[in-house]
Amino acid sequence: MVEFAKGMENLKASDIREILKVTAMPEIISFAGGLPAPELFPVEKIKEATDIVLEEAGRQALQYGITEGYPKLREQIAERLYANNGIKTSVENITLVAGSQQGLDFIGKMFIDPGDVVLMESPSYLGAINAFQPYSPTYAEVPTDDNGLIMEELEKILATTDRVKLIYVIPDFQNPSGRTWPLERRKKFMEIITRYEIPVIEDNPYGELRYSGDFLPSLKSMDTKGLVLYLGTFSKILAPGYRIGWICAHERYLEKLNLIAQAAVLQTATISPMIISKYIELNDLDAHVAEIRAVYKHRCDVMIGAMKEYFPPEAKFTIPDGGLFTWVELPDYIDTKKMAAEAIEQKVAYVPGAGFFPNGGNDHCMRLNYSCMPDERIVEGIKRLAQVIKNNLR
């Protein structure tokens, strides 16, 4: 008789993946994914970097490598972390992973025993919830407002909850809400977690995609006790197809994470980091990111402008300063999962919000993405979605 591990019972198909099956149809205007715009991929420059890597070091690029990943790329990441995030670090504190999603899985495996408590923003990133599920945690949702995590609520939960093992947060342009923590909240958060000595995952896939306001220091840059595990990725600033992300953390964590990586995959790919490293050496990555930022800012402005014009006043939505998403809250009697079928009939798609809450509920919310659609389709899609919402109002 075939029996699966008990942790498999916790794994469910993602709402996003199920919707993306439908949105693959070209007639659907999809606000459901979180995909980078493919027209911004620097294909020719990547081709040039690939050719040079294969010509100069082809046999090395096609061979096994070290578990931590290609040293030169880790050096380049360390330099960017200091320049862009204020994080003083070194090659020894960085390990490469197959996208930051794999980093979440490895960190969950390192920390979580069945019944341990993981604190997450409410709402939080669906992919993190799915990554932790096989390890059977209990989730404590920390309430949020327009400025992100509410620190008084965090303190209450930490003071009254046993077995808190890990805190997971996205302080910059959060997925799904698009919200960003102000500086004072970041300082207060670090003061609290330093006092309680709770490990923190700071997930920052969107941090370089700021459209307005000032860049803010990362939590990791304020970390005096080595509690913060910082996740980054090239998926949003270069190309997701390479599946290259990184974890920047204290040596005591990386030692365990590298053991996990050896058992799971031996190493991250050799050739992909070498190509990315060569691309960074030959090109101005910051200039490329600036181009991405300009396109996404424009598309964000188009979507928010259309929502202001066509959405009914009952629909409340965030206005992000960066990232890829805006978050919509409708009257609590509307079930956005059921409403999604009506939207698909009108050839427009979004992600229902309930899946972003670790403990469920909140069926009246939805996430919209603006990075992957031209202006006219954004406006037309918002018009259609606005009518679907109006049809569901009482």
N, C-alpha and C positions, 0 to 999 in steps of 0.2 A: 504493500500500500504506500502510495506517494504522500509524504507529509512535508509541507513547507515550513520554514521557520516562522515562529509566532510574529516576528516583526513585519513579515510580509502582509499580515492582516491590516496593518496601519497604512499601507501604500494604496492610494487610489489614483485613478487617472486624473490628471490636471484638467480643470475647466478650460484653461488656456489651450492646451493641446487639442482638446475635443473641438473647440471653436475654430482653431486654425485649420482643421480638416475641411470645414465648410468654407473658410475664407480663402482657401487656395483657388476657388473659382474666381476668374478674372472680373466677373460682373459685380462681385461683392466689394463695397467700400469698407475696408477693414480698419477699425481703430483698436483691434484686439491684440495684436502682437506688440512686442517691444523691440522690433528689429531695427538695426541701423539702416540707413538709406543706401542701397547697393551702388547707386550712381556716384557715391562719394568714395568708394574703395579705390585706392591708388594702384590700379591694376598694372599699368606699365612700369611704375617704379618698383613695385613688388617683383615683377618679372625680371627687371634689371638686377635687383638684389639676389634673387634666386639663381640667376645665371652665374653671378660672381661667386656665390657660395659654392655652387657645384664645381665651378672651374678651379677655385682656389683651395677648397677643402672638401671635395665631394665625398671621399671615402670616410672622413670623419663625420660628415653630416648624415651619412647613411648607416653609421654604426651605433651601437649602444653608447649611452653616456652616463654621467653621474646622476644619482637620484635627485639632488638639489636643483639640477638644471644647468644650462650653459652659463659659465661664470661671467662672460663678458656682458650678456644681457642682464644678469643680476646686478652687475656694476652700474649699467645704464639706468636700471630701475631705481637703484639707491640714489643716484644723482638726481633723477626726476622727483623722487619722493622728498628730497631736501628742498629742491627748487620750488616745487609746486605745493607741497603740503607741510613744509617745516619739520619733516621727520628726519632726525639725524640717525642714520643707520648704516649698515655695511653689508657686503655680500654674504657674510656669515649669518645674517639675520633674515635672509630672503630665500625662499624656496619656490620653485615654479610648480604650477599645477595645471591640469587640463581645464582651464577656465575657472573662475572663482567658484562656480557651482561645485566642482570637485573639492575645492578647499572647504566648502561648507560640510560636505559629506565626511571628509577626513577629520575635521574638527569635532563634528558630532560623535564620530567613532571614538575619538580621543577622550572626550569628557563625559558623555551621557550614559548612565546606567538606567535600566527601567525604573520609572517612578521619579527620577530626578526632575527638578523644576527648571525649565528654560523660560526666561523673561523675554518677551517680544513686544514691540510697539503694536498698538491696536489701531489700524490694521498694520500688517507686515507683509514682507515679500513671500509670495506663495512658494517660490522655489526653495527658500530656507525651511519653511514648514515641511515640505516634502523631503528635504535632505535629512532632517532630524527624525522623521517619523519611524524609520526602521529600528531606532534605538529606544523607542517607547517612553519618551519623556511625558511629563505633565507640563502644560503651558500656563503661564500666568501672563495675562495681557495687561500691559501698562497703558492707561488712557493717554490720548494725545489731544492736542488742539491745533490751531493754525500755526503754532511755532514748534510743533513736534512733541516729543515726549514731555509729559508733565512731571517735573522732578519731585513735587510733593507726593504724588501718587507712587512714584518709584520708591521713595523712602518708606512709605506705609507698607508696601508689599515686602520690601526687604526686612523690615522690622517684625513682620508677622508671619513670614513664610519660611518653613524649613526646607532643607535640601535644594536650595538655589545653586545651580551648578554653572550657569552660563547666562549671559545677556547678549542678545542679538539686536543690533541697531543699524539704521542707514541715516546718518545725520544730514547728508546732502542730497536734496532732490529725491526724496524717498520714493521707492516703488512699494505701494501704488499711489501714494497721496500727492507726490510732488513737493512735499513740504521740506523746509530746511530749518535746522536748529540755529537760533541766534547764538552769539558768542557767550552770553551770560549763562545760557542753559548748558552749553558744552563745559564751561568751567565748573558749574554746579554738579553736573553728572560725574566729572572726573573726581571731584571732591568726595562724592558719595561712594563711588566704587572703590576709591583708594581706601576709604575707611572700612568698607566691608570686605575688601580684597576678593572681589568676584571677577573672574575672567570675562572679557568683553570681545565680541566680534564686531569690528567696525567695517562694514561692507561699503565700499565706495566705488561702484562701477560708473557713476555718473558725475563724479566730482569735478572733472575738467570741463563739463558742459554747462558752464554758468553763462546766462544771457544778460543778467542785470545784477547790480549790487556788487559788493566786494567778496573776494574769495576769503573763506574763514579757515582758521587753523583746524587741522584734524584732531580728533581725540588722541590719536597715537602720539602726536607732537607734544601733548600735555602729560603723557604717561610716565610717571616717575617710578613705578613699581613693576614695570614689565607685565601689566595685566591685559593690555589691548593686543588682539590679533587683528592686523589690518589686512583686508582683502582688496586687491586691485586686479584690473584686467585690461587687455588690449582690445577686447571685443567691441567696445563703444567708441574707441578713438583710432582704431586701425581696421581690424577685420575680425569678426567672430569665428570665421572658418578655421583659423589656426588653433583655436581653443587653448590660448595661453593666458593664464592669470598668475597671480603670485600671492603668497602669504608673507607678510613682514611681521616678525614676532621675536620674542625673547628666545634665547637658545634652548631653554628648558622645554619649550613647546616644539621647536623645530626638530629636536632630537627624536621626540615621539612621532611627530608627523612624518618624518623621513622613514621611520620604521613602518608606519602604516602604508606609505607610498611604495616602499619596497615590496610589501606583501601584496598590494593591490595591482600595481602596474610596472614595477621595477623602477621606472623613471618616466618623466614627461618626454615627449618626442624630442629627438635631437635636432632634426632639420628645421622645424618651425621656429624655435628660438634663435637659431643661427641666421635665418632669413630676416626675422624681425630686427635682430641686432644690426645686421648689415644695412637694412633700410634706415634705421635710426642714424647710423654712421654717415650715410650718403645724403640724407634728406633732413629737412627741418620739420620734425614731428609737431612742434608747437604751431607752426604755420598751417600744417594740415588740420590740426585740431581747431584752429581759428576758423577755417573754412567750414568745417562741420558745425561749429557753434553758430555761425551766421545763418546757415540753412535751417537748422533746427529752431533757432530763435524766430525766424520769419514764419515757419510753419506753426509754431506755438502761438504766435500773435494772430495768425489767420484763424486758428481753431478757437481761441479765446474770444476773438472778435465776433465770430459766427455764433458762438454760444451766448454771448451777451445780446446779440440781435434776435436769435430765434428761440432760445430755450425759455420756457415759462418761468415766472419768478419762484415757483415752488422748487425748482432745481437749483441747488447750491453747488458751486464748484470752486476748486482751488485754482489760483493763478500762480504757476510755478516760476521761480527765478532761474530754472535750468532743468536739465534732465529730459525725460521722454514722455512724461505722463501728467495728466490732470485727473482729479478724483471728483466724482459727482455723487451727491447725496440727494435722494428723492424723498417724498413723504413715506413714512414707515409702512404704509399699507401696500406699497408697490413692491412686488417681488421681481427683481431685475433678471433673475434666472429664467422665470417664465416669460418675462417681457422680451428676452433675447430672441425667442422664436419669432415673435412679431417683427422684431427689427430685421431678422434675416429675411423674412418675407418681403421687406422693403429694401432688401439688398444692402444692408448696413450691419456691421458687427461691432460688438464691444465685449469686455470681460465683466461678467457679474461680480459683485464685490464680496459675496459671502466667503469665497475661498481664501481671501486674504486675512481672515480672522481665525487664528489658531483653534479657537473653541467654537467656531461657527456663529450663526446668527447674522444680523446686519444685512438682510436680504435686499435692502432698499438702496444699496450703493452700486457704483460701477466705475471701472477704470477705462480711460480713453488714452490712446497713444496717437501722437501727431507726427512722428519722425519719418514715416514711410509713404506719405501721400502727397501728390501735388495740390496746389492751392484750390483748384476748382473742385476736386473730389472731396477735399476736406469740407468746403462750404456746403456742397450738395449732400454729403453724408450727415453733417450736423442738422441741415434742414429736415432730412428724413427722420433722423433720430428724435428731433424736437417734436415732430408730429406724433411719433409713436408714444413719447412721454405724455403729450397732451391727451392722447386717446385713453391713457390709463389713469388720469386724474379724476378725482371725485368732485 
